[in-house]
């Protein structure tokens, strides 16, 4: 196993992490922005108001996108295990 192999595996793993976490981060960003605009418009300055909507939105997005995320992780692990003999020399 060469340094290039390790670098390729690590970069693929980091890209997979970014690709799988990006939908939840974007949902959290949008919900936080919407709640922030609502707080500004109504002059409600409660710090814990953003917590519950964000948790609910992320939970719903995980329910919707969970299958896709799991499929991406399984495909990556399948690729690693199928090339296992190449990595162990």
Backbone as CSV, one residue per row, in Angstrom:
resi,resn,N_x,N_y,N_z,CA_x,CA_y,CA_z,C_x,C_y,C_z
1,UNK,0.850,-1.169,0.000,0.000,0.000,0.000,0.896,1.231,0.000
2,UNK,0.687,2.070,-0.967,1.546,3.245,-1.115,0.885,4.462,-0.457
3,UNK,1.649,5.518,-0.399,1.137,6.772,0.140,-0.012,7.294,-0.719
4,UNK,0.066,7.071,-2.020,-1.003,7.520,-2.918,-2.316,6.792,-2.631
5,UNK,-2.220,5.493,-2.302,-3.424,4.734,-1.955,-4.068,5.277,-0.680
6,UNK,-3.241,5.538,0.309,-3.749,6.071,1.579,-4.369,7.450,1.362
7,UNK,-3.722,8.268,0.565,-4.249,9.613,0.279,-5.569,9.529,-0.468
8,UNK,-5.674,8.608,-1.411,-6.925,8.457,-2.161,-8.055,7.975,-1.265
9,UNK,-7.771,7.012,-0.392,-8.796,6.506,0.529,-9.236,7.604,1.484
10,UNK,-8.275,8.358,2.011,-8.606,9.433,2.954,-9.403,10.541,2.269
11,UNK,-9.039,10.898,1.062,-9.775,11.966,0.374,-11.176,11.503,-0.001
12,UNK,-11.329,10.235,-0.393,-12.669,9.711,-0.668,-13.522,9.680,0.591
13,UNK,-12.909,9.321,1.723,-13.643,9.285,2.984,-14.073,10.689,3.402
14,UNK,-13.192,11.662,3.262,-13.545,13.042,3.611,-14.634,13.592,2.695
15,UNK,-14.569,13.276,1.406,-15.609,13.710,0.483,-16.941,13.064,0.830
16,UNK,-16.910,11.792,1.231,-18.134,11.104,1.644,-18.732,11.743,2.891
17,UNK,-17.894,12.113,3.831,-18.372,12.782,5.046,-19.039,14.107,4.699
18,UNK,-18.414,14.870,3.831,-18.982,16.164,3.428,-20.286,15.955,2.675
19,UNK,-20.290,14.984,1.764,-21.478,14.737,0.947,-22.657,14.249,1.800
20,UNK,-22.383,13.453,2.830,-23.466,12.919,3.662,-23.939,13.909,4.728
21,UNK,-23.076,14.797,5.157,-23.482,15.744,6.196,-24.030,17.050,5.636
22,UNK,-23.764,17.345,4.379,-24.194,18.616,3.793,-25.708,18.825,3.807
23,UNK,-26.535,17.822,3.499,-27.984,18.080,3.530,-28.489,18.503,4.911
24,UNK,-28.028,17.854,5.972,-28.470,18.231,7.314,-27.961,19.612,7.711
25,UNK,-26.740,19.934,7.309,-26.207,21.254,7.617,-26.973,22.352,6.879
26,UNK,-27.329,22.091,5.621,-28.098,23.079,4.859,-29.503,23.256,5.428
27,UNK,-30.129,22.157,5.847,-31.454,22.252,6.464,-31.361,23.050,7.765
28,UNK,-30.357,22.756,8.564,-30.168,23.488,9.817,-29.914,24.971,9.571
29,UNK,-29.132,25.272,8.540,-28.853,26.667,8.183,-30.127,27.391,7.765
30,UNK,-30.928,26.760,6.920,-32.166,27.394,6.441,-33.169,27.596,7.560
31,UNK,-33.328,26.586,8.413,-34.264,26.719,9.536,-33.766,27.775,10.511
32,UNK,-32.486,27.799,10.784,-31.936,28.824,11.673,-32.117,30.219,11.115
33,UNK,-31.935,30.376,9.821,-32.137,31.672,9.187,-33.603,32.095,9.258
34,UNK,-34.514,31.156,8.991,-35.944,31.476,9.053,-36.366,31.866,10.466
35,UNK,-35.888,31.131,11.457,-36.229,31.461,12.849,-35.605,32.798,13.246
36,UNK,-34.406,33.062,12.782,-33.753,34.336,13.073,-34.525,35.510,12.475
37,UNK,-34.983,35.347,11.241,-35.797,36.405,10.624,-37.100,36.585,11.381
38,UNK,-37.713,35.468,11.804,-38.941,35.545,12.598,-38.695,36.254,13.924
39,UNK,-37.589,35.947,14.580,-37.262,36.605,15.848,-37.028,38.093,15.650
40,UNK,-36.381,38.469,14.571,-36.134,39.880,14.298,-37.431,40.619,14.004
41,UNK,-38.303,39.987,13.259,-39.565,40.633,12.887,-40.501,40.797,14.069
42,UNK,-40.473,39.856,15.010,-41.399,39.903,16.149,-40.753,40.417,17.430
43,UNK,-39.476,40.719,17.376,-38.714,41.208,18.538,-38.698,40.202,19.693
44,UNK,-38.809,38.924,19.382,-38.663,37.874,20.390,-37.186,37.496,20.420
45,UNK,-36.541,37.665,21.544,-35.114,37.383,21.655,-34.850,36.207,22.583
46,UNK,-35.565,35.118,22.384,-35.363,33.904,23.175,-34.266,33.071,22.508
47,UNK,-33.214,32.755,23.254,-32.071,32.049,22.690,-32.376,30.578,22.390
48,UNK,-33.308,29.985,23.133,-33.598,28.564,22.946,-34.664,28.320,21.889
49,UNK,-35.194,29.368,21.276,-36.261,29.212,20.294,-35.781,28.495,19.040
50,UNK,-34.537,28.620,18.677,-34.043,27.990,17.450,-33.756,26.505,17.631
51,UNK,-33.629,26.053,18.863,-33.213,24.672,19.103,-34.244,23.657,18.628
52,UNK,-35.476,23.793,19.045,-36.513,22.802,18.728,-36.803,22.731,17.225
53,UNK,-36.992,23.848,16.520,-37.216,23.724,15.080,-36.051,23.086,14.325
54,UNK,-34.821,23.399,14.746,-33.661,22.796,14.092,-33.615,21.293,14.322
55,UNK,-33.871,20.871,15.550,-33.850,19.436,15.853,-34.928,18.710,15.070
56,UNK,-36.118,19.269,15.016,-37.203,18.650,14.261,-36.882,18.603,12.761
57,UNK,-36.332,19.679,12.224,-35.997,19.716,10.798,-34.899,18.716,10.459
58,UNK,-33.897,18.607,11.310,-32.833,17.645,11.056,-33.353,16.221,11.186
59,UNK,-34.218,15.979,12.151,-34.815,14.651,12.301,-35.623,14.275,11.065
60,UNK,-36.404,15.203,10.548,-37.205,14.940,9.346,-36.299,14.730,8.130
61,UNK,-35.242,15.538,8.026,-34.331,15.355,6.892,-33.586,14.029,6.990
62,UNK,-33.271,13.580,8.201,-32.650,12.267,8.359,-33.618,11.153,7.975
63,UNK,-34.890,11.332,8.299,-35.886,10.337,7.905,-36.014,10.268,6.388
64,UNK,-35.948,11.407,5.729,-36.097,11.450,4.275,-34.823,10.988,3.572
65,UNK,-33.680,11.459,4.030,-32.411,11.201,3.347,-31.590,10.063,3.951
66,UNK,-32.105,9.425,4.992,-31.351,8.365,5.661,-30.986,7.213,4.750
67,UNK,-31.913,6.816,3.893,-31.654,5.706,2.972,-30.523,6.067,2.003
68,UNK,-30.560,7.288,1.493,-29.508,7.725,0.567,-28.152,7.762,1.258
69,UNK,-28.112,8.287,2.476,-26.850,8.370,3.224,-26.299,6.973,3.488
70,UNK,-27.168,6.069,3.932,-26.729,4.707,4.207,-26.242,4.017,2.936
71,UNK,-26.900,4.258,1.818,-26.471,3.685,0.549,-25.089,4.195,0.160
72,UNK,-24.836,5.485,0.347,-23.522,6.044,0.028,-22.429,5.415,0.890
73,UNK,-22.701,5.245,2.171,-21.707,4.662,3.075,-21.466,3.194,2.739
74,UNK,-22.540,2.464,2.423,-22.399,1.049,2.072,-21.608,0.895,0.782
75,UNK,-21.857,1.752,-0.205,-21.093,1.687,-1.456,-19.605,1.951,-1.219
76,UNK,-19.302,2.903,-0.353,-17.905,3.196,-0.043,-17.251,2.010,0.670
77,UNK,-17.951,1.439,1.636,-17.392,0.292,2.352,-17.244,-0.915,1.423
78,UNK,-18.192,-1.107,0.518,-18.083,-2.194,-0.446,-16.860,-1.994,-1.346
79,UNK,-16.620,-0.754,-1.758,-15.450,-0.465,-2.574,-14.161,-0.754,-1.790
80,UNK,-14.137,-0.389,-0.506,-12.948,-0.664,0.301,-12.725,-2.163,0.469
81,UNK,-13.782,-2.889,0.800,-13.635,-4.326,1.034,-13.345,-5.092,-0.253
82,UNK,-13.881,-4.633,-1.388,-13.603,-5.339,-2.637,-12.163,-5.133,-3.092
83,UNK,-11.554,-4.030,-2.704,-10.149,-3.761,-3.044,-9.191,-4.106,-1.903
84,UNK,-9.660,-4.864,-0.936,-8.851,-5.167,0.243,-7.568,-5.916,-0.118
85,UNK,-7.659,-6.819,-1.088,-6.465,-7.593,-1.467,-5.410,-6.709,-2.130
86,UNK,-5.843,-5.630,-2.760,-4.911,-4.699,-3.383,-4.172,-3.890,-2.304
87,UNK,-4.906,-3.561,-1.236,-4.304,-2.721,-0.189,-3.321,-3.503,0.691
88,UNK,-3.585,-4.784,0.898,-2.724,-5.593,1.751,-1.765,-6.366,0.868
89,UNK,-0.564,-5.888,0.776,0.457,-6.544,-0.053,1.553,-7.064,0.788
